[in-house]
Amino acid sequence: MNIETKEAVIEVAEVIGIKQLTEDQKDPYKASTVGLGKLISHLLDQGIEDFIIGLGGSATNDCGIGMLSELGIRFVGKKMMKFVNME
């Protein structure tokens, strides 16, 4: 993170990578990108405006929905009913 240039570099594997999980957390149905969204949200609060995000080595397969949900995006169906609950 560089406050002067308002930039941050995030390596996804270091935030939500498989090496970060215990054996009982290695469940593809429960692992998500929420933690990445929380980190990005925190950095935005610190004044960071530009991000370089290295993908790969993640322990998730939610297509970034957890991250986007944490950043305020809501996923709804045709009848505007929330269909993703990342909580």
N, CA, C and O atoms as CSV, one atom per row, in Angstrom:
chain,resi,resn,atom,element,x,y,z
A,1,MET,N,N,0.851,-1.167,0.000
A,1,MET,CA,C,0.000,0.000,0.000
A,1,MET,C,C,0.901,1.234,0.000
A,1,MET,O,O,1.878,1.314,0.744
A,2,ASN,N,N,0.553,2.168,-0.832
A,2,ASN,CA,C,1.289,3.423,-0.903
A,2,ASN,C,C,0.291,4.573,-0.751
A,2,ASN,O,O,-0.467,4.881,-1.671
A,3,ILE,N,N,0.307,5.196,0.419
A,3,ILE,CA,C,-0.637,6.283,0.701
A,3,ILE,C,C,-0.429,7.469,-0.233
A,3,ILE,O,O,-1.399,8.095,-0.662
A,4,GLU,N,N,0.832,7.785,-0.556
A,4,GLU,CA,C,1.126,8.949,-1.404
A,4,GLU,C,C,0.537,8.806,-2.798
A,4,GLU,O,O,-0.051,9.749,-3.327
A,5,THR,N,N,0.693,7.624,-3.397
A,5,THR,CA,C,0.165,7.407,-4.748
A,5,THR,C,C,-1.252,6.842,-4.732
A,5,THR,O,O,-1.874,6.685,-5.782
A,6,LYS,N,N,-1.761,6.536,-3.530
A,6,LYS,CA,C,-3.101,5.980,-3.349
A,6,LYS,C,C,-3.273,4.662,-4.089
A,6,LYS,O,O,-4.317,4.411,-4.691
A,7,GLU,N,N,-2.230,3.812,-4.042
A,7,GLU,CA,C,-2.236,2.520,-4.733
A,7,GLU,C,C,-2.021,1.381,-3.738
A,7,GLU,O,O,-1.373,1.547,-2.705
A,8,ALA,N,N,-2.577,0.232,-4.075
A,8,ALA,CA,C,-2.355,-0.970,-3.278
A,8,ALA,C,C,-2.219,-2.168,-4.215
A,8,ALA,O,O,-2.869,-2.240,-5.258
A,9,VAL,N,N,-1.369,-3.091,-3.823
A,9,VAL,CA,C,-1.205,-4.356,-4.538
A,9,VAL,C,C,-1.706,-5.454,-3.610
A,9,VAL,O,O,-1.285,-5.546,-2.457
A,10,ILE,N,N,-2.605,-6.283,-4.120
A,10,ILE,CA,C,-3.163,-7.380,-3.330
A,10,ILE,C,C,-2.878,-8.690,-4.062
A,10,ILE,O,O,-3.204,-8.833,-5.240
A,11,GLU,N,N,-2.277,-9.631,-3.368
A,11,GLU,CA,C,-2.081,-10.980,-3.900
A,11,GLU,C,C,-3.168,-11.855,-3.276
A,11,GLU,O,O,-3.128,-12.147,-2.080
A,12,VAL,N,N,-4.122,-12.264,-4.079
A,12,VAL,CA,C,-5.283,-13.010,-3.602
A,12,VAL,C,C,-4.879,-14.253,-2.820
A,12,VAL,O,O,-5.499,-14.563,-1.803
A,13,ALA,N,N,-3.871,-14.960,-3.266
A,13,ALA,CA,C,-3.438,-16.177,-2.576
A,13,ALA,C,C,-3.024,-15.899,-1.133
A,13,ALA,O,O,-3.143,-16.773,-0.273
A,14,GLU,N,N,-2.543,-14.698,-0.867
A,14,GLU,CA,C,-2.123,-14.349,0.486
A,14,GLU,C,C,-3.293,-13.932,1.366
A,14,GLU,O,O,-3.185,-13.933,2.592
A,15,VAL,N,N,-4.411,-13.575,0.742
A,15,VAL,CA,C,-5.577,-13.111,1.494
A,15,VAL,C,C,-6.584,-14.232,1.688
A,15,VAL,O,O,-7.044,-14.470,2.805
A,16,ILE,N,N,-6.931,-14.925,0.603
A,16,ILE,CA,C,-7.952,-15.977,0.669
A,16,ILE,C,C,-7.466,-17.255,-0.003
A,16,ILE,O,O,-8.255,-18.021,-0.556
A,17,GLY,N,N,-6.180,-17.469,0.053
A,17,GLY,CA,C,-5.597,-18.637,-0.593
A,17,GLY,C,C,-5.743,-19.907,0.220
A,17,GLY,O,O,-6.014,-19.870,1.421
A,18,ILE,N,N,-5.562,-21.003,-0.438
A,18,ILE,CA,C,-5.729,-22.310,0.207
A,18,ILE,C,C,-4.738,-22.503,1.353
A,18,ILE,O,O,-5.034,-23.227,2.303
A,19,LYS,N,N,-3.577,-21.874,1.282
A,19,LYS,CA,C,-2.597,-21.996,2.369
A,19,LYS,C,C,-3.065,-21.293,3.637
A,19,LYS,O,O,-2.538,-21.554,4.718
A,20,GLN,N,N,-4.043,-20.408,3.518
A,20,GLN,CA,C,-4.546,-19.668,4.673
A,20,GLN,C,C,-5.595,-20.460,5.456
A,20,GLN,O,O,-5.992,-20.050,6.547
A,21,LEU,N,N,-6.041,-21.579,4.914
A,21,LEU,CA,C,-7.148,-22.322,5.516
A,21,LEU,C,C,-6.675,-23.509,6.340
A,21,LEU,O,O,-5.659,-24.132,6.032
A,22,THR,N,N,-7.428,-23.811,7.393
A,22,THR,CA,C,-7.216,-25.049,8.131
A,22,THR,C,C,-7.910,-26.164,7.356
A,22,THR,O,O,-8.677,-25.898,6.430
A,23,GLU,N,N,-7.646,-27.391,7.729
A,23,GLU,CA,C,-8.250,-28.529,7.015
A,23,GLU,C,C,-9.775,-28.477,7.032
A,23,GLU,O,O,-10.411,-28.766,6.019
A,24,ASP,N,N,-10.370,-28.114,8.169
A,24,ASP,CA,C,-11.830,-28.088,8.239
A,24,ASP,C,C,-12.446,-26.881,7.530
A,24,ASP,O,O,-13.662,-26.836,7.345
A,25,GLN,N,N,-11.636,-25.909,7.134
A,25,GLN,CA,C,-12.139,-24.768,6.356
A,25,GLN,C,C,-12.079,-25.029,4.856
A,25,GLN,O,O,-12.634,-24.254,4.077
A,26,LYS,N,N,-11.434,-26.076,4.448
A,26,LYS,CA,C,-11.278,-26.371,3.014
A,26,LYS,C,C,-12.537,-27.018,2.464
A,26,LYS,O,O,-12.560,-28.203,2.131
A,27,ASP,N,N,-13.572,-26.215,2.379
A,27,ASP,CA,C,-14.874,-26.656,1.879
A,27,ASP,C,C,-15.289,-25.710,0.760
A,27,ASP,O,O,-15.605,-24.551,1.029
A,28,PRO,N,N,-15.297,-26.171,-0.488
A,28,PRO,CA,C,-15.621,-25.279,-1.604
A,28,PRO,C,C,-17.029,-24.697,-1.540
A,28,PRO,O,O,-17.324,-23.715,-2.222
A,29,TYR,N,N,-17.896,-25.289,-0.731
A,29,TYR,CA,C,-19.249,-24.757,-0.592
A,29,TYR,C,C,-19.319,-23.624,0.422
A,29,TYR,O,O,-20.309,-22.895,0.463
A,30,LYS,N,N,-18.282,-23.465,1.241
A,30,LYS,CA,C,-18.281,-22.424,2.263
A,30,LYS,C,C,-17.227,-21.348,2.023
A,30,LYS,O,O,-17.416,-20.206,2.444
A,31,ALA,N,N,-16.130,-21.680,1.362
A,31,ALA,CA,C,-15.063,-20.698,1.116
A,31,ALA,C,C,-15.577,-19.639,0.144
A,31,ALA,O,O,-16.255,-19.950,-0.836
A,32,SER,N,N,-15.239,-18.376,0.435
A,32,SER,CA,C,-15.716,-17.301,-0.438
A,32,SER,C,C,-14.681,-16.184,-0.512
A,32,SER,O,O,-13.646,-16.220,0.154
A,33,THR,N,N,-14.986,-15.212,-1.327
A,33,THR,CA,C,-14.111,-14.053,-1.521
A,33,THR,C,C,-14.497,-12.881,-0.621
A,33,THR,O,O,-14.036,-11.762,-0.845
A,34,VAL,N,N,-15.325,-13.113,0.381
A,34,VAL,CA,C,-15.750,-12.050,1.292
A,34,VAL,C,C,-14.542,-11.364,1.934
A,34,VAL,O,O,-14.514,-10.138,2.041
A,35,GLY,N,N,-13.553,-12.136,2.357
A,35,GLY,CA,C,-12.370,-11.557,2.992
A,35,GLY,C,C,-11.647,-10.576,2.092
A,35,GLY,O,O,-11.150,-9.552,2.561
A,36,LEU,N,N,-11.584,-10.876,0.819
A,36,LEU,CA,C,-10.970,-9.957,-0.143
A,36,LEU,C,C,-11.777,-8.665,-0.228
A,36,LEU,O,O,-11.208,-7.574,-0.276
A,37,GLY,N,N,-13.093,-8.788,-0.246
A,37,GLY,CA,C,-13.948,-7.601,-0.266
A,37,GLY,C,C,-13.762,-6.745,0.976
A,37,GLY,O,O,-13.762,-5.517,0.893
A,38,LYS,N,N,-13.602,-7.388,2.126
A,38,LYS,CA,C,-13.371,-6.644,3.372
A,38,LYS,C,C,-12.050,-5.891,3.317
A,38,LYS,O,O,-11.965,-4.748,3.765
A,39,LEU,N,N,-11.016,-6.531,2.767
A,39,LEU,CA,C,-9.716,-5.866,2.646
A,39,LEU,C,C,-9.812,-4.668,1.703
A,39,LEU,O,O,-9.306,-3.591,2.019
A,40,ILE,N,N,-10.446,-4.842,0.566
A,40,ILE,CA,C,-10.601,-3.743,-0.391
A,40,ILE,C,C,-11.394,-2.605,0.242
A,40,ILE,O,O,-11.031,-1.439,0.090
A,41,SER,N,N,-12.465,-2.931,0.945
A,41,SER,CA,C,-13.275,-1.918,1.612
A,41,SER,C,C,-12.434,-1.136,2.631
A,41,SER,O,O,-12.520,0.089,2.710
A,42,HIS,N,N,-11.633,-1.852,3.397
A,42,HIS,CA,C,-10.755,-1.198,4.373
A,42,HIS,C,C,-9.770,-0.252,3.684
A,42,HIS,O,O,-9.556,0.873,4.136
A,43,LEU,N,N,-9.179,-0.718,2.594
A,43,LEU,CA,C,-8.220,0.116,1.868
A,43,LEU,C,C,-8.889,1.340,1.253
A,43,LEU,O,O,-8.301,2.421,1.229
A,44,LEU,N,N,-10.105,1.181,0.759
A,44,LEU,CA,C,-10.857,2.335,0.247
A,44,LEU,C,C,-11.076,3.354,1.364
A,44,LEU,O,O,-10.961,4.559,1.144
A,45,ASP,N,N,-11.389,2.867,2.553
A,45,ASP,CA,C,-11.574,3.761,3.699
A,45,ASP,C,C,-10.276,4.492,4.057
A,45,ASP,O,O,-10.308,5.586,4.621
A,46,GLN,N,N,-9.144,3.884,3.727
A,46,GLN,CA,C,-7.840,4.495,4.001
A,46,GLN,C,C,-7.416,5.470,2.906
A,46,GLN,O,O,-6.353,6.083,2.995
A,47,GLY,N,N,-8.249,5.613,1.872
A,47,GLY,CA,C,-7.959,6.564,0.801
A,47,GLY,C,C,-7.321,5.962,-0.428
A,47,GLY,O,O,-6.943,6.692,-1.345
A,48,ILE,N,N,-7.191,4.637,-0.469
A,48,ILE,CA,C,-6.619,3.982,-1.652
A,48,ILE,C,C,-7.627,4.064,-2.791
A,48,ILE,O,O,-8.815,3.805,-2.601
A,49,GLU,N,N,-7.142,4.425,-3.975
A,49,GLU,CA,C,-8.013,4.573,-5.141
A,49,GLU,C,C,-7.704,3.587,-6.259
A,49,GLU,O,O,-8.595,3.235,-7.032
A,50,ASP,N,N,-6.458,3.135,-6.359
A,50,ASP,CA,C,-6.054,2.242,-7.438
A,50,ASP,C,C,-5.561,0.920,-6.856
A,50,ASP,O,O,-4.820,0.894,-5.874
A,51,PHE,N,N,-5.987,-0.173,-7.480
A,51,PHE,CA,C,-5.638,-1.505,-7.004
A,51,PHE,C,C,-5.024,-2.330,-8.131
A,51,PHE,O,O,-5.467,-2.270,-9.278
A,52,ILE,N,N,-4.018,-3.082,-7.788
A,52,ILE,CA,C,-3.499,-4.137,-8.654
A,52,ILE,C,C,-3.778,-5.414,-7.883
A,52,ILE,O,O,-3.262,-5.604,-6.782
A,53,ILE,N,N,-4.589,-6.287,-8.452
A,53,ILE,CA,C,-4.990,-7.501,-7.757
A,53,ILE,C,C,-4.488,-8.706,-8.545
A,53,ILE,O,O,-4.891,-8.945,-9.683
A,54,GLY,N,N,-3.594,-9.457,-7.903
A,54,GLY,CA,C,-3.051,-10.674,-8.513
A,54,GLY,C,C,-3.967,-11.844,-8.210
A,54,GLY,O,O,-4.164,-12.209,-7.050
A,55,LEU,N,N,-4.523,-12.427,-9.256
A,55,LEU,CA,C,-5.431,-13.561,-9.085
A,55,LEU,C,C,-4.674,-14.871,-9.209
A,55,LEU,O,O,-3.634,-14.953,-9.863
A,56,GLY,N,N,-5.211,-15.872,-8.578
A,56,GLY,CA,C,-4.598,-17.197,-8.635
A,56,GLY,C,C,-4.293,-17.682,-7.236
A,56,GLY,O,O,-3.957,-16.890,-6.355
A,57,GLY,N,N,-4.407,-18.973,-7.032
A,57,GLY,CA,C,-4.113,-19.555,-5.735
A,57,GLY,C,C,-5.208,-19.345,-4.708
A,57,GLY,O,O,-5.007,-19.591,-3.519
A,58,SER,N,N,-6.362,-18.894,-5.162
A,58,SER,CA,C,-7.483,-18.682,-4.254
A,58,SER,C,C,-8.084,-20.027,-3.859
A,58,SER,O,O,-7.999,-21.003,-4.604
A,59,ALA,N,N,-8.684,-20.063,-2.687
A,59,ALA,CA,C,-9.361,-21.274,-2.220
A,59,ALA,C,C,-10.859,-21.180,-2.470
A,59,ALA,O,O,-11.642,-21.906,-1.858
A,60,THR,N,N,-11.255,-20.292,-3.363
A,60,THR,CA,C,-12.680,-20.041,-3.571
A,60,THR,C,C,-13.096,-20.346,-5.007
A,60,THR,O,O,-12.265,-20.457,-5.908
A,61,ASN,N,N,-14.390,-20.476,-5.188
A,61,ASN,CA,C,-14.931,-20.627,-6.537
A,61,ASN,C,C,-16.279,-19.919,-6.654
A,61,ASN,O,O,-17.179,-20.380,-7.356
A,62,ASP,N,N,-16.402,-18.780,-5.947
A,62,ASP,CA,C,-17.669,-18.048,-5.979
A,62,ASP,C,C,-17.704,-16.951,-7.041
A,62,ASP,O,O,-18.620,-16.129,-7.046
A,63,CYS,N,N,-16.733,-16.928,-7.925
A,63,CYS,CA,C,-16.677,-15.969,-9.030
A,63,CYS,C,C,-16.622,-14.511,-8.550
A,63,CYS,O,O,-17.017,-13.604,-9.282
A,64,GLY,N,N,-16.139,-14.287,-7.337
A,64,GLY,CA,C,-16.025,-12.934,-6.822
A,64,GLY,C,C,-17.298,-12.378,-6.212
A,64,GLY,O,O,-17.335,-11.214,-5.812
A,65,ILE,N,N,-18.336,-13.188,-6.134
A,65,ILE,CA,C,-19.611,-12.705,-5.598
A,65,ILE,C,C,-19.462,-12.258,-4.148
A,65,ILE,O,O,-20.048,-11.249,-3.756
A,66,GLY,N,N,-18.692,-12.984,-3.348
A,66,GLY,CA,C,-18.475,-12.588,-1.957
A,66,GLY,C,C,-17.805,-11.236,-1.860
A,66,GLY,O,O,-18.206,-10.396,-1.054
A,67,MET,N,N,-16.777,-11.017,-2.683
A,67,MET,CA,C,-16.062,-9.747,-2.703
A,67,MET,C,C,-17.014,-8.612,-3.092
A,67,MET,O,O,-17.065,-7.579,-2.424
A,68,LEU,N,N,-17.749,-8.810,-4.157
A,68,LEU,CA,C,-18.662,-7.773,-4.638
A,68,LEU,C,C,-19.780,-7.502,-3.646
A,68,LEU,O,O,-20.199,-6.357,-3.481
A,69,SER,N,N,-20.270,-8.548,-2.982
A,69,SER,CA,C,-21.308,-8.366,-1.953
A,69,SER,C,C,-20.778,-7.510,-0.820
A,69,SER,O,O,-21.485,-6.641,-0.309
A,70,GLU,N,N,-19.539,-7.751,-0.424
A,70,GLU,CA,C,-18.930,-6.967,0.656
A,70,GLU,C,C,-18.749,-5.510,0.254
A,70,GLU,O,O,-18.725,-4.628,1.113
A,71,LEU,N,N,-18.621,-5.252,-1.039
A,71,LEU,CA,C,-18.448,-3.894,-1.548
A,71,LEU,C,C,-19.780,-3.211,-1.882
A,71,LEU,O,O,-19.800,-2.111,-2.434
A,72,GLY,N,N,-20.889,-3.876,-1.541
A,72,GLY,CA,C,-22.192,-3.240,-1.681
A,72,GLY,C,C,-23.032,-3.689,-2.856
A,72,GLY,O,O,-24.171,-3.243,-2.993
A,73,ILE,N,N,-22.512,-4.554,-3.707
A,73,ILE,CA,C,-23.303,-5.052,-4.839
A,73,ILE,C,C,-24.285,-6.096,-4.317
A,73,ILE,O,O,-23.908,-6.961,-3.527
A,74,ARG,N,N,-25.526,-6.023,-4.747
A,74,ARG,CA,C,-26.540,-6.998,-4.355
A,74,ARG,C,C,-26.943,-7.797,-5.578
A,74,ARG,O,O,-27.140,-7.251,-6.664
A,75,PHE,N,N,-27.060,-9.084,-5.381
A,75,PHE,CA,C,-27.414,-9.986,-6.472
A,75,PHE,C,C,-28.852,-10.431,-6.274
A,75,PHE,O,O,-29.199,-11.026,-5.255
A,76,VAL,N,N,-29.689,-10.131,-7.271
A,76,VAL,CA,C,-31.104,-10.432,-7.165
A,76,VAL,C,C,-31.580,-11.163,-8.413
A,76,VAL,O,O,-30.967,-11.078,-9.477
A,77,GLY,N,N,-32.672,-11.871,-8.260
A,77,GLY,CA,C,-33.275,-12.578,-9.373
A,77,GLY,C,C,-34.262,-11.693,-10.117
A,77,GLY,O,O,-34.337,-10.489,-9.869
A,78,LYS,N,N,-35.008,-12.285,-11.020
A,78,LYS,CA,C,-35.956,-11.537,-11.842
A,78,LYS,C,C,-37.014,-10.809,-11.015
A,78,LYS,O,O,-37.471,-9.734,-11.402
A,79,LYS,N,N,-37.399,-11.383,-9.895
A,79,LYS,CA,C,-38.428,-10.774,-9.060
A,79,LYS,C,C,-37.816,-9.922,-7.958
A,79,LYS,O,O,-38.458,-9.645,-6.945
A,80,MET,N,N,-36.571,-9.511,-8.165
A,80,MET,CA,C,-35.843,-8.643,-7.244
A,80,MET,C,C,-35.669,-9.252,-5.854
A,80,MET,O,O,-35.494,-8.531,-4.871
A,81,MET,N,N,-35.717,-10.576,-5.779
A,81,MET,CA,C,-35.483,-11.245,-4.508
A,81,MET,C,C,-34.003,-11.578,-4.408
A,81,MET,O,O,-33.401,-12.070,-5.361
A,82,LYS,N,N,-33.429,-11.307,-3.255
A,82,LYS,CA,C,-32.021,-11.596,-3.025
A,82,LYS,C,C,-31.820,-13.110,-3.146
A,82,LYS,O,O,-32.504,-13.890,-2.484
A,83,PHE,N,N,-30.883,-13.509,-3.990
A,83,PHE,CA,C,-30.659,-14.948,-4.130
A,83,PHE,C,C,-29.260,-15.379,-3.724
A,83,PHE,O,O,-28.932,-16.561,-3.826
A,84,VAL,N,N,-28.447,-14.474,-3.276
A,84,VAL,CA,C,-27.120,-14.820,-2.785
A,84,VAL,C,C,-26.976,-14.268,-1.385
A,84,VAL,O,O,-27.114,-13.064,-1.165
A,85,ASN,N,N,-26.700,-15.140,-0.445
A,85,ASN,CA,C,-26.468,-14.719,0.933
A,85,ASN,C,C,-25.059,-15.127,1.308
A,85,ASN,O,O,-24.794,-16.300,1.571
A,86,MET,N,N,-24.148,-14.150,1.335
A,86,MET,CA,C,-22.749,-14.443,1.625
A,86,MET,C,C,-22.439,-14.269,3.111
A,86,MET,O,O,-21.278,-14.373,3.507
A,87,GLU,N,N,-23.441,-14.009,3.934
A,87,GLU,CA,C,-23.216,-13.778,5.359
A,87,GLU,C,C,-22.977,-15.069,6.094
A,87,GLU,O,O,-22.769,-15.060,7.307
